[in-house]
Amino acid sequence: ETVAVFPSPSLSSPNKYLTIDPLVILKCDEKIFRCPPLFEIVLHILRGYLEASERHYKSLASPQEIDKIEIIDSLIQTQKSAAIQLLLEICLPLPNEQQIGRAV
Protein backbone atom coordinates (compact mmCIF):
# COMPACT_ATOMS: atom_id res chain seq x y z
CA GLU A 1 0.00 0.00 0.00
CA THR A 2 2.83 2.42 0.82
CA VAL A 3 4.46 1.96 -2.57
CA ALA A 4 1.17 2.68 -4.30
CA VAL A 5 1.37 6.27 -3.03
CA PHE A 6 4.19 7.02 -5.47
CA PRO A 7 3.72 7.16 -9.22
CA SER A 8 5.68 4.63 -11.21
CA PRO A 9 8.82 6.43 -12.43
CA SER A 10 9.92 6.38 -16.02
CA LEU A 11 13.49 5.16 -15.79
CA SER A 12 14.49 6.22 -19.27
CA SER A 13 17.76 7.82 -18.21
CA PRO A 14 20.52 6.91 -15.75
CA ASN A 15 20.14 10.31 -14.08
CA LYS A 16 16.47 9.63 -13.27
CA TYR A 17 17.33 6.13 -12.11
CA LEU A 18 20.02 7.44 -9.74
CA THR A 19 17.67 10.12 -8.47
CA ILE A 20 15.08 7.46 -7.62
CA ASP A 21 17.64 5.07 -6.06
CA PRO A 22 20.91 6.86 -5.22
CA LEU A 23 22.30 3.88 -3.30
CA VAL A 24 23.00 2.17 -6.62
CA ILE A 25 26.07 4.42 -6.77
CA LEU A 26 27.68 2.23 -4.12
CA LYS A 27 27.46 -0.84 -6.39
CA CYS A 28 30.87 -0.30 -7.92
CA ASP A 29 34.20 -2.10 -7.84
CA GLU A 30 35.55 -2.46 -4.29
CA LYS A 31 38.92 -1.06 -5.42
CA ILE A 32 37.32 2.37 -5.71
CA PHE A 33 36.63 2.38 -1.98
CA ARG A 34 40.30 1.64 -1.22
CA CYS A 35 41.58 4.62 -3.22
CA PRO A 36 40.95 7.80 -1.17
CA PRO A 37 40.68 10.24 -4.12
CA LEU A 38 38.19 7.99 -5.94
CA PHE A 39 36.27 7.27 -2.74
CA GLU A 40 35.95 11.02 -2.16
CA ILE A 41 34.47 11.41 -5.66
CA VAL A 42 31.97 8.60 -5.01
CA LEU A 43 30.96 10.25 -1.72
CA HIS A 44 30.46 13.57 -3.48
CA ILE A 45 28.31 11.96 -6.18
CA LEU A 46 26.32 10.02 -3.56
CA ARG A 47 25.66 13.18 -1.55
CA GLY A 48 24.44 14.98 -4.68
CA TYR A 49 22.09 12.19 -5.68
CA LEU A 50 20.75 11.80 -2.13
CA GLU A 51 19.89 15.51 -2.20
CA ALA A 52 18.36 15.20 -5.67
CA SER A 53 16.35 12.19 -4.51
CA GLU A 54 15.05 14.13 -1.52
CA ARG A 55 13.95 17.04 -3.75
CA HIS A 56 12.36 14.64 -6.23
CA TYR A 57 10.30 12.80 -3.63
CA LYS A 58 9.29 15.97 -1.79
CA SER A 59 8.00 17.39 -5.08
CA LEU A 60 5.52 14.49 -5.31
CA ALA A 61 3.39 15.71 -2.39
CA SER A 62 1.44 18.89 -1.87
CA PRO A 63 1.40 20.51 1.59
CA GLN A 64 -2.15 19.21 2.14
CA GLU A 65 -1.13 15.55 1.73
CA ILE A 66 0.10 14.95 5.27
CA ASP A 67 0.17 11.14 5.00
CA LYS A 68 2.15 11.27 1.79
CA ILE A 69 4.61 13.77 3.28
CA GLU A 70 5.19 11.49 6.27
CA ILE A 71 5.84 8.52 4.00
CA ILE A 72 8.25 10.58 1.89
CA ASP A 73 10.10 11.78 4.99
CA SER A 74 10.41 8.16 6.15
CA LEU A 75 11.71 7.10 2.75
CA ILE A 76 14.31 9.88 2.74
CA GLN A 77 15.52 9.02 6.24
CA THR A 78 15.66 5.34 5.32
CA GLN A 79 17.78 6.14 2.24
CA LYS A 80 20.19 8.18 4.36
CA SER A 81 20.39 5.48 7.05
CA ALA A 82 21.01 2.80 4.44
CA ALA A 83 23.76 4.92 2.86
CA ILE A 84 25.47 5.32 6.24
CA GLN A 85 25.19 1.58 6.97
CA LEU A 86 26.60 0.65 3.55
CA LEU A 87 29.46 3.12 3.91
CA LEU A 88 30.33 1.75 7.35
CA GLU A 89 30.41 -1.79 5.94
CA ILE A 90 32.47 -0.66 2.94
CA CYS A 91 35.05 0.91 5.24
CA LEU A 92 35.60 -2.25 7.27
CA PRO A 93 39.04 -3.74 6.62
CA LEU A 94 39.20 -6.61 4.18
CA PRO A 95 40.73 -9.90 5.40
CA ASN A 96 44.05 -9.22 3.64
CA GLU A 97 44.15 -5.69 5.12
CA GLN A 98 43.70 -7.10 8.63
CA GLN A 99 46.69 -9.43 8.12
CA ILE A 100 48.83 -6.53 6.90
CA GLY A 101 47.88 -4.48 9.96
CA ARG A 102 48.83 -7.30 12.33
CA ALA A 103 52.19 -7.84 10.65
CA VAL A 104 53.27 -4.24 11.20
Contacts in CASP RR format, 6 or more apart in sequence:
PFRMAT RR
TARGET T0000
AUTHOR 0000-0000-0000
METHOD contacts of the structure
MODEL  1
ETVAVFPSPSLSSPNKYLTIDPLVILKCDEKIFRCPPLFEIVLHILRGYL
EASERHYKSLASPQEIDKIEIIDSLIQTQKSAAIQLLLEICLPLPNEQQI
GRAV
2 71 0 8 1.000
5 67 0 8 1.000
5 68 0 8 1.000
5 71 0 8 1.000
6 57 0 8 1.000
6 60 0 8 1.000
7 60 0 8 1.000
9 16 0 8 1.000
9 20 0 8 1.000
10 16 0 8 1.000
11 17 0 8 1.000
11 20 0 8 1.000
17 24 0 8 1.000
18 24 0 8 1.000
18 25 0 8 1.000
18 49 0 8 1.000
18 52 0 8 1.000
19 49 0 8 1.000
19 52 0 8 1.000
19 53 0 8 1.000
19 56 0 8 1.000
20 53 0 8 1.000
20 56 0 8 1.000
21 53 0 8 1.000
22 46 0 8 1.000
22 48 0 8 1.000
22 49 0 8 1.000
22 50 0 8 1.000
22 52 0 8 1.000
22 53 0 8 1.000
22 79 0 8 1.000
22 83 0 8 1.000
23 79 0 8 1.000
23 82 0 8 1.000
23 83 0 8 1.000
23 86 0 8 1.000
25 42 0 8 1.000
25 45 0 8 1.000
25 46 0 8 1.000
25 49 0 8 1.000
26 42 0 8 1.000
26 46 0 8 1.000
26 83 0 8 1.000
26 86 0 8 1.000
26 87 0 8 1.000
26 90 0 8 1.000
28 42 0 8 1.000
30 90 0 8 1.000
30 94 0 8 1.000
32 38 0 8 1.000
32 39 0 8 1.000
32 42 0 8 1.000
33 39 0 8 1.000
33 42 0 8 1.000
33 90 0 8 1.000
33 91 0 8 1.000
43 87 0 8 1.000
46 83 0 8 1.000
50 79 0 8 1.000
50 80 0 8 1.000
50 83 0 8 1.000
53 76 0 8 1.000
53 79 0 8 1.000
54 76 0 8 1.000
54 79 0 8 1.000
57 72 0 8 1.000
57 75 0 8 1.000
57 76 0 8 1.000
58 69 0 8 1.000
58 72 0 8 1.000
58 76 0 8 1.000
60 68 0 8 1.000
60 72 0 8 1.000
61 68 0 8 1.000
61 69 0 8 1.000
61 72 0 8 1.000
63 69 0 8 1.000
END
